Amino acid sequence: MKQFIYTLALILPFALSANIGSCAYSYTINKVNIDGNSAEWKNHEAIQIFDPMPGIKSTFKTAFNADEGSLYFFVTVEDDDYQFDATKEWHQNDNIAIYLDPIHSERASTCVMMILNEDGAIFKQADDAHQLLSKDNTSVVVKTDGSRRYYEGKIQLKKYVKVNRSIGFDIMAIDVDAGESNKYLHWAPGGLKEYRSGQLGDLMLLDEQSKTYGTFSGTLGWKNEIDEPLPNTVRIKSLKSPEFWISIPVDSTGAFAGELPIGTYKLLPSTKITSPGEDYGFDNQFRIDDSYSQEFEILANQKTKTEPYLIPTYAFPNYLMRKQGILHNYVEELKPEVDNFIQTACAYYNIPGASVALIKDKEIVYYNRFGVENALTQVPLGEKTVFQAASVTKAVFAFMVLRLVEKNVLELDKPLYNYLPFENIDHDPGYKKMTARHVLSHQTGLPNWAFGGPGNYASGQKTDLKFEPGTDYGYSGEGFEYLGRVIEKLTGKDLNQLLREEVIDALSIPPLYFSDDGSLHQARGHYPNGTPTYFGTPGTPGVAHSMLTEAWSFAHFMQALSRKEGLPNSVYEALTQPIIKAGGFDSPENLYSNLSLSLGFFVRDTPFGKAIGHGGNNGDFQADFLLYTEKDMGYVVFVNDNTGHKLAHQLNKYLIYGQDR
């Protein structure tokens, strides 16, 4: 266990939630020698602001030089396990990570990460907008003295370091002790900060004249009567210096409080939609009027009580709905109206980018893309920009499996262990009953992800079945992955080759991808509340989750389904026949309510006949498609954020049901 001593020039004496974590002051300093010596930092006061883990003190020191455009830091880590370690040595993976969001855009954020140890610095940059750090613009010394280690450094951030500005900032200590799990200590809570934006603290860069403060307190509430939890932060922005803004926490009663340099500020909403982390339910999110603000003044050494800050919200603009769904009688002249509906819905749900296509009378009658691939850079979606299809992948894989069944490569009802044993579950004799039919209809008894996520079955970790295969419903991506390995063994071909042969070439459709072949350009995902993430592109096929595509290409697959191509009519009939009721998706007006599973597709009875489809959710990407098989019409939507299901739900009403739903 380490005592992590990280100290700031001056820190607010309470924990503030900035992007997600805490908030602190940093002041100007003259040039510092980067030598691991703390003497030059003695005049910088250290105030402990929180104690997130028993026995760990949490302070750090930073300062900045605006003339140089440089940020300085000094961190001390003390290893209290050192005295008990006979080797008296630090672990090679004991280090610290510094996270920075110098751009600190109010619109969105991403960050860069610098990992420091005695071997130097390692840089991780997930976003093109943040290609800011390298060995050329950083200077770091790591010095070890017995049980203490000192990290001192200078980071040149140029125009982003100046007085009366704020930047995103965080420090994490990594403690590796023999025989124990690794320990991580952040200044601001949250994980995977280099991939998920909006999780840093805020560092306020101030001059010496800004050391006069006042305190403030207030309450946050809804102006409208809605049954939604309050945002957990509220944003505060300086009127004098627009680049100076922070976010502070709001407790469960709506109260907030803090301390700021004297000046005039305004309160702003910190999110654009209510419950931004909610990514499944429908009719449970409202648009916040984020243009609404409220001013207040901080006076020297005085307490300011702000007026209650009541944020207005507004409901989805249902006036755009026609009495009858517009797709029933769609003609080309209606395209501007559809465009307007989708643009309005994307703005309402704060969706950065969307790709949408419509099917009518077995033809692709509409296609368009909206918005940007990255909310920070505002780069528009390009013609070749792809999205993660998430679990929509399962429907394409199911089609491929059914093609192989027709070729007698495998049997739907033959136990899979006869083709390929699965050692991770062979301790449960019930697994020997598991078939391809069980996989496609989610009746395997396997958890959704059994071994910590896609592809981790190779670790050899064991898992237990939740029920005997074929006796119940339980959504499982793990089952699909098992079947994917069976298919590869039986055919001697990899999954990308099979996708090309059994789907793309067989149906003569544009390419779909189970993994990135190096030629693809993927949009950034966004989660939550429209801030960018970047976990990369799938490097290996995952038949439950990894497909990369967009609406124009996928609409051709839907068109083939509508025309009943590539499979016998009897199989297409089976796709519309429920095998088992699907649970866990029901909510008012839910796109997924009253669902059953057929062979790899969700199926439902509607006033317009049978409908088959699938949804997908990778957290920072969502997708949905729905095909009304008796009307030969439907839609597909891909978005690069976590509110795409809401867009699909509104599209279903607008295109198919109309105002009567």
N, C-alpha and C positions, 0 to 999 in steps of 0.2 A: 504494500500500500504506500502511496506517495503523498506527502504533503505538497500540494500544488500552490505555490506562492506566486500569484501574478498581480502586479500592482499598477495602478493607473495614476496619472498626474493628479487627477481628482475625480472621484467617483460619486455619483448620487448615492446617498445613504439608504437606498431601498432598491429592490429589484424592479426594473421597468421592462415591459415587453415591447421590444422595438419591432423589427421584422417579426420576431417571435420571442426574443429573449430579453436582454437587459440593455441599459442605456448608461452612458458615461461621458464625462468631460475629458478632453485632452487639450493641453496648452502648448504654446510655442517654447522652443528650446534652441540654444545655440548648437553649433556643430558638436557632435559627440564622437569620440573615438570608439570604434567598434572593436573592443578588446575583451569583453566579458567581465569588465570591472564595474562594480555597482557604484563607485564613488561619485561619478558625475550625476547620479540619479538621486542623491540624498535630499535635495530640495523639493522633490516631487512626493507629495503626501500620498500615503497609501491608506485607503479606507476599505475595510472588509464589508462587502455588501450582501453576501449570502453564504450559506453553508449547506450545499446540496447533498453532501455525503458525510456521515459521521467521521470526525477526526481529520477532515481536510479543510485547510484554510484556503481561501480563494481570493487572491488579489493579483494584479499585474500592473506594469508600468508602461505607458506610451507617452509620446510627445511628438511634435511635428515642427518642421521648418518650412514655412510657406515659400520663402525665397528659393529654396532648393527643390520644393515640391516633394519633400521626403517625409515619411512617417518612420519614427523610431520606436523600438520596443525593448523591454528588458524583462525577462521571465526567469524566476528561480524555481526549480523543482527539487524537493527534498524527498528522498526515498527512505521511509522509515522501516522498510524491510531490509535495508542494506546491513544494519547491525546484526541481523539474524542470519545473513547469508555468509556461509563460511568462505565463499570465493571472493567476497567483497568486490563484486563486479556488477556493473549495470548490464541489463539485458540488451541485446542488440536492437530490439524493437521498442525500447523505451525512447519516446520522442515526444515532440509537441507538433501540433498542426496549427497554422495561422490561416484564417479564412478572411477574405476581403471582397467587398463589393464597392469599389471606388466610385463607380458610376452613380449608384444610389438613386436610380430613377424611381419616381413615384408610380410610374406606370407598371413596372415589373422589375425584377431583380434576378441576377445570377451571381455566382461568385467564383473566385479562384482560390486554390488551396496550396499552401507551401508547407511541406513536412520537413522538420528540422531534426537532425541528429548529428552525431560526431563526424559522420561521413559527408555532411553538407546538406544541401536542400534539394528536394524533389518537388516539381511543380505539376499541378493538375488543373487544367482549364477546360471546362465543359462547353463554353460558349465563345463563338468567334468575337463577340463584342468585348471579351475580357482577355484578350491576348496581351496582358500587361506585365506579367512577371517572367523574368528569366535571370540567369546568372549575371547578365549584363547590367541589370537595374536593381540588384539586391546585393547586400553585403551582410554576412552573418558569421558570428563566432559562437561556437559551443564550447564551454569550458566546464570540466568536471573536477570537483574538489571533494573527494571522499563521498559522503552521502548526498552532496549537493551538486546540482548541475545548473549552469547559468547559460541562458540563451539571450544574446544581444544582437540586434540587427537594425538595418536601415533599408527601407523599401522606397524606391523612387516611383511615385505615382503622378508626377508632373502636375497637370492642370487640375487634377482631382484633389490635391492637397492645398487648401487655402483657408483663410480665416472666415469664420461664420458659415461653415459648411458642415454637413454630416456625411459619414460614410458607413457602410455596413462592415462589421468587424466581429471576429470571434477568435478565441483561442481554445484549443483542446489539448489536454495532456493524456498520453497513452501510457498506462502502467502495466507492465508484464512481470508478474511475480511467479516464481516456480510453483507448479502444482495448483495454480489458481486461474480463474477466468480473467481475461484482460479487462482492465477497468478504464473507463473513459470519463473525463470530466470536462464539460463545456462551460464556458461563461454563460452563454444563452442556451436554453434547453433545445433539444431537437437533434436529429441524426441525418446522416447522408447529406450534409450541408452543401458539398460540392456538386451534388446532383439535383437536390430539391431546393429551390430558391425560397427566399422569404424566411430564413431560419437564423439569421444573424442578429447580433445586437447592433445598436447604433452608437457610433463614436462621434461626439460633437467637437469639432475643431474650433477652439476659441482663443481670443487674444487675452492679454492680461487685464484689459479694461472690462472684460465680461465676467469678472469674478464677484460681481454684486448680484445677489439672487433674491428671489421671492418664491413663496410656495403657492400652490393652487390646488383646488379640489372641485369636484363637480359630480354630476350624475348623468348617465346616458340612458336613453329610453327610446321607444318607438313612438312616432307621432301618430301612426295608424294603429288600430287595434288588430294586431296579428299575434298568433301563437307561435312565435319563433324565439329561440334563444338570442340574447344580445350578442353582438360581436365581442370578442375577448380583448380587443384593443381599440383605441381611438387614436387618430393621427393628430399631431400638433405641428403647425408650420409657422415659421417666422414671417411676418409681413415685410420686414425690412430686408431679410436675406432669404429669398425663396428656396435656395439650395440647402437651407437649414430646416430639416424636419425630422421628427421622431414619431414613434408610436408607443403608447403606454398602455398598461393593462387595465381592463375593466373587470371588476369582480362580479359575482353572480347576482348582486343586487343592483348593478349598474354604476357603482361608485368608482371613481378614479381620483388620483392625487399625484403630485410630484413637485419638483423644484426646477426653476429655469432662470437663466439670466434675465435681467430686466429688459422689457420690450413689449411689443404688441404681437400677439399670436392669434391664430384661428384654429378652431377645432374642425376636423374633417372626418368623414367616415373612412375607416381603414379597409373596408371591403366594398365590393359592388353588388354582391348578392348576399342574402341571408344564408346562414349555414353553408359556407363555401366548401366545407369538407364533405358534405353529404352528396354521394354520387350515385345513389340507387333510386330512392323514392321519388315520386312525382307529386306535383301540386303542393310542395312543401318548401319552396324557395320563392322569394320575392326580390324584385329589383330594388336596390337602394338608390335614392336620389343622391348620388355622390357629389353633386354640385352644391349641395346645401352645406353652408359653413356658419360658424358663430365665432365672433371675435371676443378676445379678452385681453387685459393688460396685466403684466407682472410688474409690481412696484418693489423698490428696494426694501428688503427685510420685512415685507408685509405678506399677509395671507390673502389670497384672492379666491373668492367663492364665485365660480362661474354660474351663469343661468343654466337650468336644466337643458341639456342638449338632446332634443327630440328629433330623431332622424326620420324623415318621411320615406315611405316605400310606395310602390305602385304595382298593380296587378298586371298579369299578362294581357296584352291588347287583343282581347277576344273579338273586338269589332272587326278585325281582319278576316274572321271566319265567315264563309258563305253558309247559307242554309244547307246546301248539299256540298259534299266534298268536291273540290275543284277538279280532281283527276278524272272523275267519271266522264266529263265532257271537255277534257283538256284539248286545246288547240294552240298552235304556236303563238297566237296573239296574246295568250294569257301569260306568257313567260315573264314580262315585267312585273306582273302582279305576284307571281310565285317568287321572283327575285326579292321583291319588297318584303314579302312575308318572312322569308328565310333570313334576310338581313336584319329585320326587326327582332326576330327570335334570337339570333346570335347576339345582338346588342343586349337584349334583355337578360340572357343567361351568361353574358360576359364570355362568349366563346371566341377565341382568337381567330381560328380558321376552320372552315368546313368545306367538304366536298360532297355534293348531292346529285343524284340522278333519279329519274322517274321512268317507270315502265308502263306503257299503255298499249293494249292490243298486241302484246308480244314484241313491241318495239321500244327502243330507247327514245323517248320523246323529249327529254329534258336533261341537261347536264350543266352544272355551273360550279364554280369554286368561289369562296368568299373569304375575305379577311387576310390574315398574315400567318406566316409559318413560325413567327417568333414575336411575342408581345413586347419584348424589350427592343429588338432591332427594327421592328415594324416592316420587315421584308415581306412583300406580298407572296401569297402562294403561287408557285409556278406551275406550268403545265405538267411537269414531271415530278412534282413534289408528292411523296408517298406518305401514308399514315400507317400506324400500327392498327391492324384489324382486330387484335386481341382475340377473343373467343369466337368471332365470326370465322376464324380459321377452321374451327371444328366442322362447320358445314361443308367447306370445300374438301377437307380431308374425308369426311363421311362419303361424299360423292365419289372420291377416288377409291375408297374401300369397296363401295358397292359395285364399281366397275370391275374390281379384282374378284369379287364374289361371282359376278357373271362370267368371268373367265376361269372360274374354278381354281383360282390361286389359293383361296381359303373358303371355309364354310362359316356362315353366320353363327351357327349353333354348336360348333365344335369347340371344346374347351381350349383356351389359348395356351395353357401350359403344355399341351401336346405339340404345339409349334415351337414354343420358347418358354422354358421355365423362368420364373421370376423369384430369385432367391430372397429378395427383401420381404416377401410375404408368404414364403413356402412353409413357415411354421404354422400357418392357419390352413388346415385342410380344406376349408370352404373355398379357397381361391381356385381350386382345381375345377370348380363349376363355372368359372368366369368365361364368358364367350364374347365374340365381337358384337353380337346383338346387345349384350349387357353394357358394353362400353358405349355404343352409339346411343343407347337410351338411358344412360347414366344409372345403371342398376348394378354396378360392380361391387359396391360396398367400400371401395377405396375413398379416402378423403379427397378433397379437391386437389390439394398438394400435400403429399404424404411425407416428404423428406426435406422440407425446408425450401421448396420452390422448384421450378422447372429444371430438369436435368440433374437434380441432386440425388436421384436414385443410385447413381454410380458410387456414392459414398459407402454403400453397403448397409446403411441404417435400416433397421427393421420398422415395420408399421403393422398395425392391426386393422382388419376389416371392420367397418362399422356395422355391417349386417351381411348375411349370407347372400351371395350374388343371385340376382333375379327375384328377390323377395321385397324390395323396397326401392324408393328413389333417393339418390344422393349424388348431386352434381360433382363430377370428378374430372378435372383435367389430367390427373395422374393416370386414370384409366386410358385416356386417349394416347398419352405418351407410351404406355405399355403396348397398345395396339400398333403404334407407329413402329416400334422396334420389331414387333412380330412381322409386319409387312416388309420391312427392310430385309429380314432374314429369309423370308419366303421368296422374295423376288431377286435378291442379290443386288438390288439397286438402292441408291440413296433417295431420300424423300424428295429432294428437288428434281431429280430425274423423273421420278414417278409423277410428280405434279405436272411436269412438262408433258409427259406422254399421255397420262390418263385424264388430264383436265384441259390444259391449254391447247395442245395439238388435237386432242380428240374432239374438242368443241370449236376449234378455230377461233379462239378468243385472244385478246391482248394478254400479255404476261401478268401473272401473279407470282409472288415470291414468298417462299417459306423462310428465307433468310437473305441477308444482304450479300449480293455477289460483288460488291465493290463499286458498282455503277449507280447506286441509288442515292437519292437525296431525300432524306426524311425530315419532315417538319419537327420542330421541338414540341414535346409534350408540355402540358401545363397543369399543375396541381399543387395546392388548391387555389381557387379564386384568381385564375388567369395568370399566375406567375410561372415562368418557364422552368422546365426540368430537362435534364438530359442524361439518360442512362445508356445512350448509344443505340445502335441497331442490332437486331438479332444476328449473331454470327453463325449460329447453327439452327437447323430447322426444329421447331416445336409445334407439333401438329395440333396442339390445344390452344396456341396463343400467339404465334410469331409471324403470321402473314403480314406482308407489306404490300399495300395497294392504294387505290383511290377510287372514287365513285365511277368514273368512266370505264375503267377496266373491269371492276366488279359487276357493273350493270350488264356487261356482256355475259357473265356467268349466270346472272338472274334471267337474262333473255333466253339462254339455253334451257334453263329450268322451265320457263314458261312455255317454251316450244317442245318440251319433253325430248330433248336431244341427249344422246350418249348413254341412255339406259332404257330398258324395255318399259312399256306402259304399265306393266304390272308393278314394277319397282316404283315408278312415279305414283301409282295409286297407294303403295305402302307408305310413301313419304307423308301422306295426308292422314294416315290412320294412327290414332293415339295408341301407344303401347302402355304408358304409365303417366299418371298425373304428376306434374312438376310442382313442387312446393317451394316456399321461400321467396316468391316473387310478388305476392299479392299486396296491393295497396290501392287506394281509390284512384280510379281511371288509369291504372297502371298499364303501360304498354304490354307488360308481361303477365297480366292477370289471366286466370282461368286457362292456364297453359298445360299442355301435355307434351310428351316426347314421342317422336316417331324414330326413324332411323337416322339420327344425327341432326334432326331439325326439330325446333319447337313448332307445335301445331295447335291451332285453336279454331273453334267454330265461331263465325261472325255473322252478322246480318247480311253479309255479302258473300257468304260461302266460306270454304276452308281457306286458311291462311297459314303459310309456313315461313319460317325465318329464324334469325338468330341475333343475339346481341353480343357485344364484347366490351370488356372494361379492363384495361391495364393500369387504371389509376390515373395516368396522365394522358391517355387516349381512350376514346369510346367510339363505338360503332354499332349500327343497327341496320338490318334489312328485313323487309317484310314483303312477301309475294302473295297476293290474293289469287289462288290458282284457278278459281272458277270465273274470275273476272279478267284474268290475264293482265293485272296491273299491280304496281307496288312501288317501293322506293328503297333507296339505300343512302345512308348518311355516315360519313366519317368526320370526326372532329379531333382536334389536338388539345382537348382538355377534359375535365371530369364532369361536365354538364351536358354531354352529347345526348344522353338518354332523354333529357328534358326536351331537347330540340326534336328528337325522333317522336316523342309523345305528341308534341304540338303538331308536327307534320302529319301524323296519323289522323288527328282530328281534322286538320285543314284539308288534306288531300282526299280522305276517304269518308269520314263520318259527317263532317260539317257541324253546324251549330247544335244539332240535336243530341250530340253526345254529351 
